[in-house]
Amino acid sequence: MTPARRALAAAVLTFASLGARTAEQRPQGWYAIVETTMGTFTIHLLPEQSPQTVAHFVSFAEGRTEWVDIMTGNKKKQPYYDGLTVHKVTAATRFEAGDPTGTGHGAPLDYVPKEDGPIDFSRPFRVGMTGSGMQRISGALFFVSIVAEPYLTASHNCFGEVVAGKDVVEAICNVRTDENKAPVAPITINHVKIEKWGNPPPIPDPVPYRPKKVVPIPRTDPS
């Protein structure tokens, strides 16, 4: 074999090896590619264990859910997360986003039922929906953790796990914050892209949900 052919064969093998590793890192399923001003990270969504949580998140991300901007009172139907900021960072633990007012108290009145599964907050880099007060779980506010927080499993839905860009998530969770835990330098979500890999089952449509019984939510972060 000539040197040129050996080089070509080596290149083909390298490309095939990279492709195999990529396939291993990206199993069949649904993903959210989150582009921020600090970089991009990828969430493997878990509709098989949290179908309605994923359904609401995806519908908001793609602009299919109508929501009311409480700052103006206007109804909107556009990609919800695009342009929102990270409003809370618990140092070296997690960050929260999904509120147009940037306060953590101005998200749409959209809720999801409690959904459980084998993937929970007992390991780092998990994605969940925040509590929205009085035992309600938000369908729009989300958080991303970088440490294990198993105590959150009982009260918050885990609907995804970070599979790429973990360094970006860690960087966000270690920024300087003010007295309200808001980043001193704003961090913006530029875009959330939903994509599928392979041929997974379709994500269900979001179903409006209202808790039948309202009781005080335990005082645990995230809010």
C-alpha positions in Angstrom: 0.0 0.0 0.0 1.4 3.4 -1.0 1.9 6.1 1.7 -1.0 8.1 0.2 -3.4 5.1 0.5 -2.2 4.4 4.0 -3.0 8.0 5.0 -6.4 7.8 3.4 -7.2 4.5 5.2 -6.1 6.0 8.5 -8.3 9.0 7.9 -11.3 6.8 7.1 -10.8 4.7 10.3 -10.4 7.9 12.4 -13.7 9.3 11.0 -15.5 6.0 11.6 -14.2 5.9 15.2 -15.3 9.4 15.8 -18.7 8.6 14.4 -19.1 5.5 16.6 -18.2 7.5 19.7 -20.7 10.2 18.7 -23.4 7.6 18.3 -22.6 6.2 21.7 -22.8 9.7 23.3 -26.1 10.5 21.5 -28.5 7.6 21.9 -31.9 7.7 20.2 -34.2 10.2 21.8 -35.2 13.9 22.2 -32.7 16.7 22.9 -32.8 20.3 23.8 -29.8 22.4 22.5 -29.6 25.4 24.8 -27.5 28.3 23.4 -26.5 30.9 25.9 -24.2 33.9 26.0 -21.8 31.7 27.9 -21.9 28.8 25.5 -24.1 25.9 24.5 -25.1 22.8 26.4 -27.3 19.8 25.4 -30.1 18.2 27.5 -31.2 14.7 26.8 -35.0 14.9 27.5 -36.8 12.2 29.3 -40.4 12.0 28.0 -40.6 8.3 28.9 -40.6 9.2 32.7 -41.9 12.8 32.6 -44.1 13.0 29.6 -46.1 16.1 30.5 -43.1 18.0 31.9 -41.2 17.5 28.7 -44.3 18.3 26.7 -44.8 21.7 28.3 -41.0 22.5 28.1 -40.9 21.6 24.4 -44.1 23.5 23.6 -42.8 26.6 25.3 -39.4 26.3 23.6 -41.0 25.9 20.2 -43.5 28.7 20.6 -46.6 26.6 20.5 -47.9 27.6 24.0 -49.6 30.9 24.3 -48.6 32.8 27.4 -49.3 36.2 29.0 -46.5 38.6 29.6 -47.3 39.9 33.1 -45.2 43.0 32.4 -47.5 44.2 29.6 -50.6 42.0 29.9 -50.2 41.0 26.3 -50.7 37.4 25.1 -47.7 35.9 23.2 -47.1 32.8 21.2 -43.4 32.7 20.3 -40.4 30.7 21.4 -40.6 31.4 25.1 -37.1 30.9 26.4 -35.3 32.9 23.6 -34.0 36.1 25.2 -34.7 35.2 28.8 -32.0 35.5 31.4 -30.7 33.2 34.1 -32.3 34.8 37.1 -30.8 32.8 40.0 -27.6 31.0 40.7 -26.9 29.0 43.8 -23.1 29.0 43.8 -21.5 25.7 42.7 -24.9 24.0 42.9 -27.4 25.0 40.2 -28.9 27.8 38.1 -32.5 28.7 37.3 -34.1 30.2 34.3 -37.5 30.7 32.6 -38.9 33.9 34.0 -39.5 36.9 31.7 -39.3 39.3 34.7 -36.0 37.9 35.8 -37.2 37.6 39.4 -38.3 34.0 39.6 -41.9 35.1 40.3 -43.2 36.1 36.9 -43.5 32.9 34.9 -46.7 31.9 33.2 -49.4 30.2 35.4 -48.7 26.9 33.8 -48.3 23.7 35.8 -47.5 20.0 35.5 -48.3 17.0 37.6 -45.7 15.2 39.7 -43.9 12.8 37.6 -41.3 10.3 38.8 -38.8 7.9 37.2 -35.5 6.1 37.7 -33.4 9.2 36.7 -33.7 11.6 39.5 -31.6 14.2 41.4 -29.3 11.7 43.1 -26.6 12.5 40.5 -25.3 15.8 39.1 -26.2 17.5 35.8 -29.9 16.8 36.1 -32.6 19.2 34.8 -35.8 19.8 36.6 -38.9 22.0 36.9 -39.0 24.3 39.9 -41.7 24.5 42.5 -44.0 27.3 41.9 -45.3 27.7 45.4 -48.1 25.9 47.3 -47.0 22.5 46.0 -47.4 23.5 42.3 -44.7 22.4 39.9 -44.1 25.0 37.1 -44.3 24.0 33.5 -41.9 26.7 32.4 -39.4 27.5 35.1 -36.5 25.1 35.0 -33.2 24.5 36.8 -29.9 22.7 36.0 -27.8 21.2 38.8 -24.1 20.4 38.9 -24.2 18.4 42.1 -26.3 15.5 43.5 -29.4 16.8 45.3 -31.5 13.8 46.1 -33.7 15.7 48.5 -35.3 17.5 45.5 -36.6 14.2 44.1 -39.7 14.2 46.3 -40.9 17.6 45.3 -39.5 18.4 41.8 -39.8 16.7 38.4 -36.6 15.5 36.8 -37.1 15.7 33.0 -33.6 15.7 31.5 -29.9 15.3 32.0 -27.0 17.3 30.6 -25.0 15.2 28.1 -22.8 17.8 26.5 -21.5 21.2 27.5 -21.2 20.4 31.1 -18.3 22.9 31.3 -20.7 25.6 30.3 -23.2 24.6 33.0 -20.4 24.6 35.6 -19.2 28.0 34.4 -22.7 29.5 34.8 -23.1 28.0 38.2 -19.9 29.7 39.3 -20.4 33.3 38.2 -20.5 36.2 40.6 -23.9 37.0 42.0 -25.6 39.8 43.9 -27.4 39.6 47.2 -30.5 38.1 45.4 -28.4 35.4 43.8 -28.8 36.9 40.4 -25.7 37.0 38.1 -23.9 40.3 38.3 -23.2 40.1 34.5 -26.5 39.0 32.8 -26.5 35.5 31.2 -29.0 35.2 28.4 -30.6 32.2 26.7 -30.3 33.0 23.0 -32.2 30.0 21.7 -33.5 26.5 22.7 -33.6 24.1 19.8 -35.5 20.8 20.1 -34.3 18.0 17.9 -34.6 14.2 17.8 -31.9 11.6 17.2 -33.1 8.4 15.6 -36.8 7.5 15.6 -38.0 8.0 19.2 -41.8 8.0 20.1 -43.4 11.4 19.6 -43.6 13.8 22.5 -47.2 14.1 23.7 -49.1 17.4 23.5 -49.2 19.4 26.7 -52.3 19.1 28.8 -53.4 22.0 31.1 -53.1 20.9 34.7 -54.3 22.4 38.0 -53.6 20.8 41.3 -56.8 19.6 43.0 -55.4 20.1 46.5 -53.2 23.0 47.4 -50.9 22.6 50.4 -47.8 24.6 51.3 -44.6 23.4 49.5 -41.7 22.4 51.7 -39.1 25.1 52.0 -36.4 23.6 49.8 -34.5 25.1 46.9 -35.2 25.6 44.1 -38.2 27.8 44.8 
